[in-house]
Amino acid sequence: MTALLTLAIMATMSQATYEPTWESLDTRPNPQWFEDAKFGIFIHWGVYSVPAWGPRERYSEWYWHDMQNKNGETWQFHVETYGEDFHYQDFAPMFKAEMYDPDLWADIFERSGAKYVVLTSKHHEGFSLWPDDNNWNWNARDIGPHRDLLGDLTEAVRARGLRMGYYYSFYEWFNPLYRSDVDRYVDQYMLPQLKDLVERYQPDLVWPDGEWDHPYTTWRSTEFLAWLFNESSAPDDVAINDRWGRGTRSIHGGFATPEYQHRSDGPLMDGARFEECQGMGKSFGYNRNERAEDYRSTTELLELLIDTVSRGGNLLLDIGPTADGRIPEIMQERLLDMGAWLDVNGEAIYATTRWDDAPEVEGVRFTRKDNAVYAICLEWPGAELTLPNVADATAVNASLLGYDGAIETEVAADAVTLRIPCIPVDKMPCRHAWAFRLTLE
């Protein structure tokens, strides 16, 4: 997209006034920064990071919820490890984040090639990671770290030129007001809390969750969004997801949020306005019960990124820090490996679009930017790469990203063949997937 068109879209967004209806709100364009970013970091961190445990196929951040099943694995682990009289709230003073270094986190995120970060400001357990006056003694200032975890990371991330967003859970499992009177909960607690988060930190992205218990009218989502776009201190190009109430996913909001590729049908998915969110293993929060084989390899994570971007979406890849504030080494390694690949091949990822006419070729994914098509091979193609000539090209200029040598091409009516030179292993531009730039004539 040209700079002038981008500025025109931003001007439109800043000048528009939105009514608290989906008919009005859904006319708002998705911010271009989000469309171009392609890769973001999700962070699940909270009191649940202290026990940091769940069955290997479960989310560890659901620990408090899963404790309620007295026949379940989580309760059995809890009793054996902490005792039957140890309550979930007793974990809060143990959530100290004493080794938390937000500058180090931000450095890792920048080196990973990610362009934005989404932190769980408050998960379903209700614990706030900022000094939350709406949530006495259940926030990171009053208990545990005694620190503004969210604010410190926001400052460090933005200093690196990355965008900062916040996950926020609408519902709370065991909040007495939520369980007794949801309308009062929304009016007197949830909306003031969410607005405080926005006004304090001006997020680039608002990522709600826990919406499924009630329709958007109960959460007063359209009212909040009209305030967010028209009156709040958030940037004019703030991005939003689709989790605004039961039945809104993939239908209303800025972009759809398939989770571990559980995709629902809707206009956002059809329009390639989506963000796939997944952890490196089976959990979002750090799970001590997971083993090395539960974590996907760098190759698998890069294939997830490439496949997602080829379909027009973003990847929000999760990490689960430890209770003392460290990013586990295996997660750091994966992120840095992805950054090394993106250093070479980012041209085929960032600011690209889905190629609507892309052929189906096993082991190859396609993206498009301006007058170039990128064929990203998940495995080394060998001496030749033959692709269907779906664009009816008469000539094709080809190059391999990260390699200075020439790539010869042969163009026929039905196929384009790339002659791949024999490149020594130590001269390969990267180790995982290889992107060929094709300029069609």
LUMPAVEX-31338 format. One record per residue (C-alpha): x, y, z; residue in one letter. Coordinates in steps of 0.001 Angstrom, whole numbers, plus 500000, padded with zeros to 6 digits. Layout:
<rec xx="X" yy="Y" zz="Z" rest="a"/>
...
This chain:
<rec xx="500000" yy="500000" zz="500000" rest="m"/>
<rec xx="501294" yy="503468" zz="499112" rest="t"/>
<rec xx="502149" yy="505963" zz="501824" rest="a"/>
<rec xx="499483" yy="508369" zz="500528" rest="l"/>
<rec xx="496767" yy="505728" zz="500720" rest="l"/>
<rec xx="497843" yy="504756" zz="504220" rest="t"/>
<rec xx="497657" yy="508403" zz="505307" rest="l"/>
<rec xx="494233" yy="508708" zz="503697" rest="a"/>
<rec xx="492936" yy="505708" zz="505646" rest="i"/>
<rec xx="494349" yy="507099" zz="508906" rest="m"/>
<rec xx="492721" yy="510450" zz="508215" rest="a"/>
<rec xx="489395" yy="508729" zz="507574" rest="t"/>
<rec xx="489682" yy="506811" zz="510839" rest="m"/>
<rec xx="490508" yy="509943" zz="512834" rest="s"/>
<rec xx="487689" yy="512014" zz="511323" rest="q"/>
<rec xx="484913" yy="509439" zz="511485" rest="a"/>
<rec xx="482389" yy="509387" zz="514318" rest="t"/>
<rec xx="480970" yy="505968" zz="515081" rest="y"/>
<rec xx="477562" yy="505190" zz="516480" rest="e"/>
<rec xx="477173" yy="502446" zz="519143" rest="p"/>
<rec xx="475797" yy="499999" zz="516582" rest="t"/>
<rec xx="477440" yy="497222" zz="514620" rest="w"/>
<rec xx="476136" yy="498789" zz="511403" rest="e"/>
<rec xx="478298" yy="501818" zz="512127" rest="s"/>
<rec xx="481250" yy="500183" zz="513913" rest="l"/>
<rec xx="481748" yy="497527" zz="511245" rest="d"/>
<rec xx="482402" yy="500216" zz="508637" rest="t"/>
<rec xx="485662" yy="501102" zz="510357" rest="r"/>
<rec xx="488675" yy="499847" zz="508362" rest="p"/>
<rec xx="491212" yy="497614" zz="510032" rest="n"/>
<rec xx="494319" yy="499703" zz="510859" rest="p"/>
<rec xx="497029" yy="499318" zz="508240" rest="q"/>
<rec xx="499762" yy="498819" zz="510825" rest="w"/>
<rec xx="497990" yy="495671" zz="511976" rest="f"/>
<rec xx="497445" yy="494417" zz="508439" rest="e"/>
<rec xx="501153" yy="494877" zz="507683" rest="d"/>
<rec xx="502577" yy="493534" zz="510965" rest="a"/>
<rec xx="501813" yy="489819" zz="510395" rest="k"/>
<rec xx="503582" yy="488618" zz="513552" rest="f"/>
<rec xx="502863" yy="489442" zz="517183" rest="g"/>
<rec xx="503701" yy="488061" zz="520629" rest="i"/>
<rec xx="500970" yy="486947" zz="523058" rest="f"/>
<rec xx="501870" yy="486814" zz="526769" rest="i"/>
<rec xx="499897" yy="484863" zz="529394" rest="h"/>
<rec xx="501172" yy="485822" zz="532831" rest="w"/>
<rec xx="499411" yy="486003" zz="536169" rest="g"/>
<rec xx="498876" yy="484288" zz="539512" rest="v"/>
<rec xx="498371" yy="481015" zz="537604" rest="y"/>
<rec xx="502068" yy="481245" zz="536724" rest="s"/>
<rec xx="502899" yy="480210" zz="540301" rest="v"/>
<rec xx="501454" yy="476669" zz="540211" rest="p"/>
<rec xx="502171" yy="476687" zz="536451" rest="a"/>
<rec xx="500541" yy="473326" zz="536001" rest="w"/>
<rec xx="497803" yy="471676" zz="534018" rest="g"/>
<rec xx="497109" yy="468370" zz="532299" rest="p"/>
<rec xx="499226" yy="468243" zz="529156" rest="r"/>
<rec xx="496249" yy="468896" zz="526884" rest="e"/>
<rec xx="494820" yy="471742" zz="529018" rest="r"/>
<rec xx="495548" yy="475429" zz="529443" rest="y"/>
<rec xx="497473" yy="475917" zz="532701" rest="s"/>
<rec xx="495958" yy="479396" zz="533139" rest="e"/>
<rec xx="492661" yy="477619" zz="533914" rest="w"/>
<rec xx="494164" yy="476195" zz="537124" rest="y"/>
<rec xx="491718" yy="477892" zz="539533" rest="w"/>
<rec xx="488758" yy="476874" zz="537396" rest="h"/>
<rec xx="489970" yy="473288" zz="537084" rest="d"/>
<rec xx="490593" yy="473007" zz="540829" rest="m"/>
<rec xx="486833" yy="472969" zz="541301" rest="q"/>
<rec xx="486605" yy="469466" zz="539829" rest="n"/>
<rec xx="487474" yy="467361" zz="542873" rest="k"/>
<rec xx="487854" yy="464301" zz="540654" rest="n"/>
<rec xx="490161" yy="466033" zz="538196" rest="g"/>
<rec xx="493914" yy="465921" zz="537683" rest="e"/>
<rec xx="494418" yy="469563" zz="538689" rest="t"/>
<rec xx="492803" yy="469134" zz="542117" rest="w"/>
<rec xx="494785" yy="465950" zz="542683" rest="q"/>
<rec xx="498027" yy="467775" zz="541821" rest="f"/>
<rec xx="497049" yy="470692" zz="544031" rest="h"/>
<rec xx="496337" yy="468568" zz="547094" rest="v"/>
<rec xx="499527" yy="466526" zz="546675" rest="e"/>
<rec xx="501701" yy="469617" zz="546111" rest="t"/>
<rec xx="500194" yy="472344" zz="548281" rest="y"/>
<rec xx="497616" yy="470682" zz="550506" rest="g"/>
<rec xx="493838" yy="470727" zz="550632" rest="e"/>
<rec xx="493731" yy="473887" zz="552780" rest="d"/>
<rec xx="495914" yy="475935" zz="550425" rest="f"/>
<rec xx="493593" yy="478283" zz="548501" rest="h"/>
<rec xx="494206" yy="479726" zz="545070" rest="y"/>
<rec xx="494409" yy="483224" zz="546551" rest="q"/>
<rec xx="497404" yy="482027" zz="548595" rest="d"/>
<rec xx="499428" yy="481914" zz="545380" rest="f"/>
<rec xx="499216" yy="485711" zz="544946" rest="a"/>
<rec xx="501993" yy="486637" zz="547449" rest="p"/>
<rec xx="504188" yy="484043" zz="545681" rest="m"/>
<rec xx="503780" yy="485813" zz="542332" rest="f"/>
<rec xx="506784" yy="488093" zz="542932" rest="k"/>
<rec xx="508278" yy="488608" zz="539442" rest="a"/>
<rec xx="511615" yy="489212" zz="541185" rest="e"/>
<rec xx="513622" yy="488447" zz="538016" rest="m"/>
<rec xx="511360" yy="490413" zz="535670" rest="y"/>
<rec xx="513366" yy="492549" zz="533229" rest="d"/>
<rec xx="510991" yy="494246" zz="530770" rest="p"/>
<rec xx="513892" yy="495624" zz="528725" rest="d"/>
<rec xx="515193" yy="492089" zz="528203" rest="l"/>
<rec xx="511714" yy="490922" zz="527208" rest="w"/>
<rec xx="511394" yy="493778" zz="524733" rest="a"/>
<rec xx="514827" yy="493001" zz="523298" rest="d"/>
<rec xx="513814" yy="489383" zz="522701" rest="i"/>
<rec xx="510546" yy="490453" zz="521091" rest="f"/>
<rec xx="512306" yy="492881" zz="518766" rest="e"/>
<rec xx="514878" yy="490251" zz="517793" rest="r"/>
<rec xx="512083" yy="487752" zz="517130" rest="s"/>
<rec xx="510824" yy="489912" zz="514276" rest="g"/>
<rec xx="507449" yy="490493" zz="515944" rest="a"/>
<rec xx="505858" yy="493891" zz="515345" rest="k"/>
<rec xx="503418" yy="494007" zz="518255" rest="y"/>
<rec xx="502823" yy="492552" zz="521713" rest="v"/>
<rec xx="499580" yy="491590" zz="523485" rest="v"/>
<rec xx="499806" yy="491120" zz="527258" rest="l"/>
<rec xx="497098" yy="489581" zz="529453" rest="t"/>
<rec xx="496203" yy="492623" zz="531521" rest="s"/>
<rec xx="493637" yy="490499" zz="533389" rest="k"/>
<rec xx="492717" yy="486870" zz="532777" rest="h"/>
<rec xx="489594" yy="485007" zz="533939" rest="h"/>
<rec xx="491061" yy="484780" zz="537456" rest="e"/>
<rec xx="490556" yy="488556" zz="537720" rest="g"/>
<rec xx="494098" yy="489521" zz="538797" rest="f"/>
<rec xx="495191" yy="492848" zz="537257" rest="s"/>
<rec xx="498790" yy="493365" zz="536135" rest="l"/>
<rec xx="498600" yy="497132" zz="536650" rest="w"/>
<rec xx="497838" yy="499352" zz="539683" rest="p"/>
<rec xx="494097" yy="498827" zz="539421" rest="d"/>
<rec xx="492079" yy="500901" zz="541898" rest="d"/>
<rec xx="488950" yy="499040" zz="540813" rest="n"/>
<rec xx="490386" yy="495735" zz="542067" rest="n"/>
<rec xx="491685" yy="496207" zz="545619" rest="w"/>
<rec xx="494321" yy="493694" zz="546786" rest="n"/>
<rec xx="493984" yy="491620" zz="543629" rest="w"/>
<rec xx="496401" yy="493564" zz="541465" rest="n"/>
<rec xx="500171" yy="493642" zz="540960" rest="a"/>
<rec xx="500654" yy="496830" zz="542987" rest="r"/>
<rec xx="498835" yy="495707" zz="546141" rest="d"/>
<rec xx="500083" yy="492132" zz="546361" rest="i"/>
<rec xx="502807" yy="489951" zz="544838" rest="g"/>
<rec xx="505197" yy="491986" zz="542665" rest="p"/>
<rec xx="504145" yy="495386" zz="544116" rest="h"/>
<rec xx="504953" yy="496787" zz="540685" rest="r"/>
<rec xx="503238" yy="498023" zz="537543" rest="d"/>
<rec xx="504117" yy="494987" zz="535437" rest="l"/>
<rec xx="501997" yy="496122" zz="532514" rest="l"/>
<rec xx="503205" yy="499721" zz="532478" rest="g"/>
<rec xx="506877" yy="498780" zz="532672" rest="d"/>
<rec xx="506565" yy="496385" zz="529735" rest="l"/>
<rec xx="504557" yy="498904" zz="527730" rest="t"/>
<rec xx="507329" yy="501481" zz="528103" rest="e"/>
<rec xx="510047" yy="498978" zz="527143" rest="a"/>
<rec xx="508160" yy="497603" zz="524136" rest="v"/>
<rec xx="507332" yy="501015" zz="522724" rest="r"/>
<rec xx="510945" yy="502120" zz="523166" rest="a"/>
<rec xx="511785" yy="499353" zz="520663" rest="r"/>
<rec xx="509298" yy="500698" zz="518128" rest="g"/>
<rec xx="506788" yy="497894" zz="518651" rest="l"/>
<rec xx="503038" yy="498279" zz="519125" rest="r"/>
<rec xx="501500" yy="497370" zz="522494" rest="m"/>
<rec xx="498086" yy="495827" zz="523104" rest="g"/>
<rec xx="496187" yy="494263" zz="525974" rest="y"/>
<rec xx="494139" yy="491132" zz="526386" rest="y"/>
<rec xx="491269" yy="491737" zz="528832" rest="y"/>
<rec xx="488808" yy="489164" zz="530163" rest="s"/>
<rec xx="485231" yy="490401" zz="530356" rest="f"/>
<rec xx="484168" yy="487785" zz="532842" rest="y"/>
<rec xx="485768" yy="486572" zz="536064" rest="e"/>
<rec xx="485097" yy="483055" zz="537282" rest="w"/>
<rec xx="484654" yy="483790" zz="540967" rest="f"/>
<rec xx="483942" yy="487514" zz="541215" rest="n"/>
<rec xx="480962" yy="487682" zz="543616" rest="p"/>
<rec xx="479410" yy="490643" zz="541834" rest="l"/>
<rec xx="479674" yy="488936" zz="538449" rest="y"/>
<rec xx="478047" yy="485791" zz="539802" rest="r"/>
<rec xx="475213" yy="487655" zz="541515" rest="s"/>
<rec xx="474401" yy="490609" zz="539241" rest="d"/>
<rec xx="476126" yy="490780" zz="535865" rest="v"/>
<rec xx="474551" yy="494137" zz="534957" rest="d"/>
<rec xx="475977" yy="495815" zz="538073" rest="r"/>
<rec xx="479294" yy="494051" zz="537424" rest="y"/>
<rec xx="479488" yy="495547" zz="533928" rest="v"/>
<rec xx="478368" yy="499013" zz="534993" rest="d"/>
<rec xx="480250" yy="499422" zz="538266" rest="q"/>
<rec xx="483328" yy="497267" zz="537747" rest="y"/>
<rec xx="484097" yy="495995" zz="534250" rest="m"/>
<rec xx="483561" yy="499138" zz="532172" rest="l"/>
<rec xx="485309" yy="501484" zz="534656" rest="p"/>
<rec xx="488204" yy="499023" zz="534869" rest="q"/>
<rec xx="488535" yy="498629" zz="531098" rest="l"/>
<rec xx="488298" yy="502372" zz="530516" rest="k"/>
<rec xx="490965" yy="502965" zz="533165" rest="d"/>
<rec xx="493254" yy="500555" zz="531321" rest="l"/>
<rec xx="492689" yy="502420" zz="528050" rest="v"/>
<rec xx="493127" yy="505902" zz="529502" rest="e"/>
<rec xx="496287" yy="505039" zz="531435" rest="r"/>
<rec xx="498162" yy="503214" zz="528690" rest="y"/>
<rec xx="496569" yy="504169" zz="525301" rest="q"/>
<rec xx="496723" yy="500666" zz="523803" rest="p"/>
<rec xx="497385" yy="500068" zz="520128" rest="d"/>
<rec xx="495174" yy="496981" zz="520308" rest="l"/>
<rec xx="492258" yy="495958" zz="522568" rest="v"/>
<rec xx="491875" yy="492175" zz="522733" rest="w"/>
<rec xx="488890" yy="491108" zz="524914" rest="p"/>
<rec xx="488082" yy="487503" zz="525805" rest="d"/>
<rec xx="485716" yy="485640" zz="528121" rest="g"/>
<rec xx="482784" yy="487111" zz="526214" rest="e"/>
<rec xx="480902" yy="483890" zz="525597" rest="w"/>
<rec xx="478781" yy="483915" zz="528760" rest="d"/>
<rec xx="476569" yy="486764" zz="527517" rest="h"/>
<rec xx="475555" yy="488606" zz="524321" rest="p"/>
<rec xx="477288" yy="491855" zz="523413" rest="y"/>
<rec xx="474320" yy="493845" zz="524740" rest="t"/>
<rec xx="475030" yy="492619" zz="528283" rest="t"/>
<rec xx="478703" yy="493590" zz="527989" rest="w"/>
<rec xx="477642" yy="496920" zz="526411" rest="r"/>
<rec xx="480313" yy="496331" zz="523807" rest="s"/>
<rec xx="479049" yy="498670" zz="521112" rest="t"/>
<rec xx="478791" yy="501454" zz="523690" rest="e"/>
<rec xx="482386" yy="500843" zz="524749" rest="f"/>
<rec xx="483673" yy="500711" zz="521174" rest="l"/>
<rec xx="481982" yy="503988" zz="520228" rest="a"/>
<rec xx="483683" yy="505553" zz="523257" rest="w"/>
<rec xx="487024" yy="503924" zz="522332" rest="l"/>
<rec xx="486970" yy="505285" zz="518779" rest="f"/>
<rec xx="485336" yy="508682" zz="519407" rest="n"/>
<rec xx="486382" yy="509867" zz="522845" rest="e"/>
<rec xx="489144" yy="507823" zz="524447" rest="s"/>
<rec xx="492861" yy="508550" zz="524620" rest="s"/>
<rec xx="493671" yy="505472" zz="522508" rest="a"/>
<rec xx="495406" yy="506120" zz="519167" rest="p"/>
<rec xx="493166" yy="506781" zz="516179" rest="d"/>
<rec xx="494482" yy="503566" zz="514629" rest="d"/>
<rec xx="493743" yy="501329" zz="517616" rest="v"/>
<rec xx="492967" yy="497775" zz="516484" rest="a"/>
<rec xx="490254" yy="495514" zz="517952" rest="i"/>
<rec xx="489420" yy="491827" zz="517735" rest="n"/>
<rec xx="486042" yy="490061" zz="517416" rest="d"/>
<rec xx="485370" yy="488798" zz="520963" rest="r"/>
<rec xx="482643" yy="491230" zz="522014" rest="w"/>
<rec xx="479840" yy="488897" zz="523076" rest="g"/>
<rec xx="478285" yy="485531" zz="522412" rest="r"/>
<rec xx="477836" yy="485134" zz="518660" rest="g"/>
<rec xx="480129" yy="487969" zz="517540" rest="t"/>
<rec xx="483243" yy="485968" zz="516642" rest="r"/>
<rec xx="484216" yy="486205" zz="512973" rest="s"/>
<rec xx="481224" yy="488514" zz="512432" rest="i"/>
<rec xx="481781" yy="491816" zz="514248" rest="h"/>
<rec xx="484910" yy="493769" zz="515167" rest="g"/>
<rec xx="488218" yy="494339" zz="513446" rest="g"/>
<rec xx="489635" yy="490849" zz="512942" rest="f"/>
<rec xx="488682" yy="487250" zz="513714" rest="a"/>
<rec xx="490611" yy="485266" zz="516332" rest="t"/>
<rec xx="490827" yy="481553" zz="515514" rest="p"/>
<rec xx="492535" yy="479749" zz="518395" rest="e"/>
<rec xx="494643" yy="476697" zz="517637" rest="y"/>
<rec xx="492988" yy="476871" zz="514199" rest="q"/>
<rec xx="489466" yy="476454" zz="515579" rest="h"/>
<rec xx="487890" yy="478671" zz="512945" rest="r"/>
<rec xx="484288" yy="479877" zz="512844" rest="s"/>
<rec xx="482655" yy="481032" zz="509645" rest="d"/>
<rec xx="481976" yy="484700" zz="509121" rest="g"/>
<rec xx="482761" yy="487769" zz="507037" rest="p"/>
<rec xx="485990" yy="488548" zz="508905" rest="l"/>
<rec xx="487443" yy="485141" zz="508089" rest="m"/>
<rec xx="486133" yy="485332" zz="504521" rest="d"/>
<rec xx="487779" yy="488732" zz="504134" rest="g"/>
<rec xx="491152" yy="487457" zz="505433" rest="a"/>
<rec xx="490885" yy="489722" zz="508470" rest="r"/>
<rec xx="492066" yy="487281" zz="511084" rest="f"/>
<rec xx="494776" yy="486566" zz="513607" rest="e"/>
<rec xx="495652" yy="482974" zz="514522" rest="e"/>
<rec xx="496657" yy="482659" zz="518187" rest="c"/>
<rec xx="498539" yy="479655" zz="519520" rest="q"/>
<rec xx="501095" yy="478724" zz="522145" rest="g"/>
<rec xx="504345" yy="476967" zz="521373" rest="m"/>
<rec xx="502988" yy="473923" zz="523199" rest="g"/>
<rec xx="499429" yy="473074" zz="524196" rest="k"/>
<rec xx="499076" yy="475775" zz="526849" rest="s"/>
<rec xx="499187" yy="479566" zz="526796" rest="f"/>
<rec xx="500334" yy="479992" zz="530397" rest="g"/>
<rec xx="503598" yy="478302" zz="531374" rest="y"/>
<rec xx="502906" yy="474636" zz="532127" rest="n"/>
<rec xx="505569" yy="472753" zz="534077" rest="r"/>
<rec xx="503841" yy="469531" zz="533108" rest="n"/>
<rec xx="504748" yy="469953" zz="529431" rest="e"/>
<rec xx="507838" yy="468207" zz="528091" rest="r"/>
<rec xx="510285" yy="469167" zz="525378" rest="a"/>
<rec xx="508386" yy="467099" zz="522811" rest="e"/>
<rec xx="505218" yy="469086" zz="523559" rest="d"/>
<rec xx="506882" yy="472210" zz="522152" rest="y"/>
<rec xx="506846" yy="472659" zz="518416" rest="r"/>
<rec xx="510151" yy="473019" zz="516640" rest="s"/>
<rec xx="511288" yy="476234" zz="514996" rest="t"/>
<rec xx="510486" yy="474683" zz="511623" rest="t"/>
<rec xx="506919" yy="473910" zz="512716" rest="e"/>
<rec xx="506381" yy="477391" zz="514121" rest="l"/>
<rec xx="507740" yy="479027" zz="510967" rest="l"/>
<rec xx="505449" yy="476860" zz="508858" rest="e"/>
<rec xx="502553" yy="478037" zz="511027" rest="l"/>
<rec xx="503564" yy="481668" zz="510439" rest="l"/>
<rec xx="504047" yy="481187" zz="506703" rest="i"/>
<rec xx="500780" yy="479306" zz="506234" rest="d"/>
<rec xx="498840" yy="481872" zz="508250" rest="t"/>
<rec xx="500277" yy="484836" zz="506347" rest="v"/>
<rec xx="499698" yy="483096" zz="503001" rest="s"/>
<rec xx="495982" yy="483024" zz="503870" rest="r"/>
<rec xx="496018" yy="486743" zz="504652" rest="g"/>
<rec xx="496221" yy="486568" zz="508437" rest="g"/>
<rec xx="498524" yy="487430" zz="511317" rest="n"/>
<rec xx="500099" yy="485024" zz="513797" rest="l"/>
<rec xx="499911" yy="485887" zz="517503" rest="l"/>
<rec xx="502383" yy="483442" zz="519033" rest="l"/>
<rec xx="502171" yy="482995" zz="522782" rest="d"/>
<rec xx="504807" yy="482745" zz="525481" rest="i"/>
<rec xx="504181" yy="481900" zz="529149" rest="g"/>
<rec xx="506683" yy="483524" zz="531517" rest="p"/>
<rec xx="507481" yy="482014" zz="534907" rest="t"/>
<rec xx="506208" yy="483486" zz="538165" rest="a"/>
<rec xx="509605" yy="485037" zz="538863" rest="d"/>
<rec xx="509530" yy="486875" zz="535536" rest="g"/>
<rec xx="511676" yy="484794" zz="533190" rest="r"/>
<rec xx="510863" yy="483775" zz="529636" rest="i"/>
<rec xx="511694" yy="480043" zz="529547" rest="p"/>
<rec xx="514844" yy="479343" zz="527547" rest="e"/>
<rec xx="513097" yy="477068" zz="525047" rest="i"/>
<rec xx="510676" yy="479898" zz="524226" rest="m"/>
<rec xx="513508" yy="482412" zz="523877" rest="q"/>
<rec xx="515312" yy="480062" zz="521509" rest="e"/>
<rec xx="512243" yy="479598" zz="519315" rest="r"/>
<rec xx="511644" yy="483350" zz="519119" rest="l"/>
<rec xx="515251" yy="484158" zz="518242" rest="l"/>
<rec xx="515276" yy="481430" zz="515581" rest="d"/>
<rec xx="512158" yy="482940" zz="514033" rest="m"/>
<rec xx="513786" yy="486354" zz="514085" rest="g"/>
<rec xx="516852" yy="485038" zz="512282" rest="a"/>
<rec xx="514607" yy="483630" zz="509556" rest="w"/>
<rec xx="512634" yy="486865" zz="509272" rest="l"/>
<rec xx="515850" yy="488871" zz="508989" rest="d"/>
<rec xx="516362" yy="487089" zz="505664" rest="v"/>
<rec xx="512811" yy="486483" zz="504512" rest="n"/>
<rec xx="510747" yy="489254" zz="506093" rest="g"/>
<rec xx="510157" yy="490796" zz="502664" rest="e"/>
<rec xx="507929" yy="487796" zz="501863" rest="a"/>
<rec xx="505956" yy="488221" zz="505115" rest="i"/>
<rec xx="505579" yy="491834" zz="506245" rest="y"/>
<rec xx="503057" yy="494047" zz="504424" rest="a"/>
<rec xx="502111" yy="491229" zz="502063" rest="t"/>
<rec xx="498625" yy="490142" zz="501065" rest="t"/>
<rec xx="496983" yy="486885" zz="500177" rest="r"/>
<rec xx="497434" yy="485972" zz="496515" rest="w"/>
<rec xx="493879" yy="485194" zz="495483" rest="d"/>
<rec xx="494995" yy="483376" zz="492304" rest="d"/>
<rec xx="497645" yy="481282" zz="494010" rest="a"/>
<rec xx="497853" yy="477691" zz="492748" rest="p"/>
<rec xx="497851" yy="474753" zz="495130" rest="e"/>
<rec xx="501384" yy="473357" zz="495183" rest="v"/>
<rec xx="502390" yy="470855" zz="497842" rest="e"/>
<rec xx="504936" yy="472308" zz="500231" rest="g"/>
<rec xx="504727" yy="475835" zz="498799" rest="v"/>
<rec xx="502877" yy="478868" zz="500157" rest="r"/>
<rec xx="502388" yy="482155" zz="498310" rest="f"/>
<rec xx="502198" yy="485805" zz="499338" rest="t"/>
<rec xx="501998" yy="488964" zz="497261" rest="r"/>
<rec xx="503306" yy="492530" zz="497466" rest="k"/>
<rec xx="503041" yy="495182" zz="494736" rest="d"/>
<rec xx="504104" yy="493479" zz="491481" rest="n"/>
<rec xx="505930" yy="490588" zz="493129" rest="a"/>
<rec xx="504758" yy="487135" zz="494148" rest="v"/>
<rec xx="506663" yy="485168" zz="496781" rest="y"/>
<rec xx="506799" yy="481378" zz="496595" rest="a"/>
<rec xx="507874" yy="480133" zz="500025" rest="i"/>
<rec xx="509085" yy="476542" zz="499924" rest="c"/>
<rec xx="508657" yy="474689" zz="503214" rest="l"/>
<rec xx="511325" yy="472215" zz="502060" rest="e"/>
<rec xx="514327" yy="472797" zz="499811" rest="w"/>
<rec xx="513016" yy="472286" zz="496259" rest="p"/>
<rec xx="516127" yy="470649" zz="494825" rest="g"/>
<rec xx="517395" yy="471372" zz="491342" rest="a"/>
<rec xx="514074" yy="472654" zz="489976" rest="e"/>
<rec xx="510908" yy="474285" zz="491196" rest="l"/>
<rec xx="507994" yy="474059" zz="488794" rest="t"/>
<rec xx="504896" yy="476168" zz="489401" rest="l"/>
<rec xx="501663" yy="476462" zz="487406" rest="p"/>
<rec xx="501594" yy="479577" zz="485230" rest="n"/>
<rec xx="498239" yy="480748" zz="486591" rest="v"/>
<rec xx="499055" yy="484400" zz="485828" rest="a"/>
<rec xx="499679" yy="483734" zz="482120" rest="d"/>
<rec xx="503120" yy="485326" zz="482492" rest="a"/>
<rec xx="505328" yy="485544" zz="479435" rest="t"/>
<rec xx="508480" yy="486235" zz="481448" rest="a"/>
<rec xx="509450" yy="485864" zz="485093" rest="v"/>
<rec xx="512397" yy="487358" zz="486950" rest="n"/>
<rec xx="513258" yy="485203" zz="489950" rest="a"/>
<rec xx="515545" yy="485564" zz="492951" rest="s"/>
<rec xx="516065" yy="483729" zz="496213" rest="l"/>
<rec xx="515858" yy="485972" zz="499254" rest="l"/>
<rec xx="519207" yy="486134" zz="501007" rest="g"/>
<rec xx="521134" yy="484758" zz="497992" rest="y"/>
<rec xx="523015" yy="486959" zz="495525" rest="d"/>
<rec xx="523319" yy="484449" zz="492696" rest="g"/>
<rec xx="521069" yy="484306" zz="489652" rest="a"/>
<rec xx="517999" yy="482080" zz="489378" rest="i"/>
<rec xx="517297" yy="481044" zz="485801" rest="e"/>
<rec xx="513687" yy="480651" zz="484724" rest="t"/>
<rec xx="511885" yy="478893" zz="481912" rest="e"/>
<rec xx="508379" yy="480101" zz="481124" rest="v"/>
<rec xx="505843" yy="478021" zz="479228" rest="a"/>
<rec xx="502125" yy="478546" zz="478709" rest="a"/>
<rec xx="501242" yy="476190" zz="481556" rest="d"/>
<rec xx="504265" yy="476325" zz="483869" rest="a"/>
<rec xx="507130" yy="478379" zz="485240" rest="v"/>
<rec xx="510291" yy="476451" zz="486078" rest="t"/>
<rec xx="513036" yy="477805" zz="488291" rest="l"/>
<rec xx="516516" yy="476333" zz="487893" rest="r"/>
<rec xx="517951" yy="476204" zz="491396" rest="i"/>
<rec xx="521738" yy="476424" zz="491716" rest="p"/>
<rec xx="523586" yy="473973" zz="493926" rest="c"/>
<rec xx="524274" yy="476003" zz="497074" rest="i"/>
<rec xx="526592" yy="474581" zz="499747" rest="p"/>
<rec xx="524906" yy="474058" zz="503087" rest="v"/>
<rec xx="527078" yy="476683" zz="504780" rest="d"/>
<rec xx="526107" yy="479213" zz="502102" rest="k"/>
<rec xx="522344" yy="478688" zz="502426" rest="m"/>
<rec xx="520548" yy="481951" zz="503214" rest="p"/>
<rec xx="518555" yy="480285" zz="506002" rest="c"/>
<rec xx="517892" yy="476911" zz="507625" rest="r"/>
<rec xx="514157" yy="476345" zz="507497" rest="h"/>
<rec xx="512068" yy="477636" zz="504567" rest="a"/>
<rec xx="513145" yy="479409" zz="501390" rest="w"/>
<rec xx="511387" yy="482337" zz="499723" rest="a"/>
<rec xx="511636" yy="482993" zz="495992" rest="f"/>
<rec xx="510655" yy="486412" zz="494697" rest="r"/>
<rec xx="508905" yy="486207" zz="491320" rest="l"/>
<rec xx="508338" yy="489369" zz="489310" rest="t"/>
<rec xx="505775" yy="488611" zz="486621" rest="l"/>
<rec xx="505714" yy="490207" zz="483165" rest="e"/>
